[in-house]
């Protein structure tokens, strides 16, 4: 799977407590509604075994600072998920200009947006 560095939310990011991803994806102006036409996915990868379950949520906002944001999808990473576990969220057909991930608990994670069908595809229904 090819990963575009401009579409990476987290790269082995160590989240000490609940918080947002290191990177924000800017879709540019005018806002592009990504998803329709070509299926998009957000892939979240476990890079260290989590001590507790973590909810990884996709957030979108009109402003880069995410003062007002909406959650448009999420997945729960189970406690003790093995390193290398990949969870996939189908990207919704609605978004604003900026995208980021938000994590509910401590962990070490990578996350990216892709239009390539992820290996070991396994859908999760926990979308908001």
Buried (B, 14 or more C-beta within 10 A) or exposed (E): EEBEEEBBBBBEBEBEEEBBBBBBBEBEEEEEEBBEEEEBBBBBBBBEEBEEBBBBBBBBBEEEEBEEBBEBBBBBBEEEBEEEBBBBBBBBEEBBBBBBBBBBBBBBBBBBBBBEEBEEEEEBEBBE
